[in-house]
């Protein structure tokens, strides 16, 4: 992403240079595999998709937590109703 943002070519030398600058021991085979796997990837599109995915998941998670809240309230109400028999006397007058 750093190389893409800087509008630099993503090749073995550039990736190795970034890793070395970050203090990472560079494994040439892994760098070569990474560069090969990124060959057909539109990085701008991948970044846009990755940013949109968590934003789309947030409303779903919020809705799920809202649905869980009424269920918890219902459980509390059930516990309160079963607490005593004083309400039953009024049924038989």
Residue, then its C-alpha position, 0 to 999 in steps of 0.5 A: x500500500x505504501x508503494x502504491x500510495x507513493x505511485x512507485x512500481x511494486x517490484x522485488x527491489x522496492x518491496x525489499x527496500x521498504x521492508x529493510x527500511x522498517x527493520x525487517x529481515x527480508x526473505x527474497x523468496x517471500x518477497x518474490x511470491x508477494x510481488x507475483x501474487x500482486x501482479x494482477x491485483x488492482x490495489x486501489x480497488x482492493x483498498x476501497x473494498x477493504x475500507x467499505x467492508x467494515x463500514x457495511x458490517x457496522x450497521x449489521x452489528x449495531x442491529x444485532x446488539x439492538x435486537x439482543x437488548x429487548x430479549x434481555x429486557x423480556x427475560x428480566x420481566x419474566x423473572x419479575x412476574x414469577x416472584x410472588x403469588x399476591x397477584x393471583x388472589x385478585x383473579x379469584x376475587 
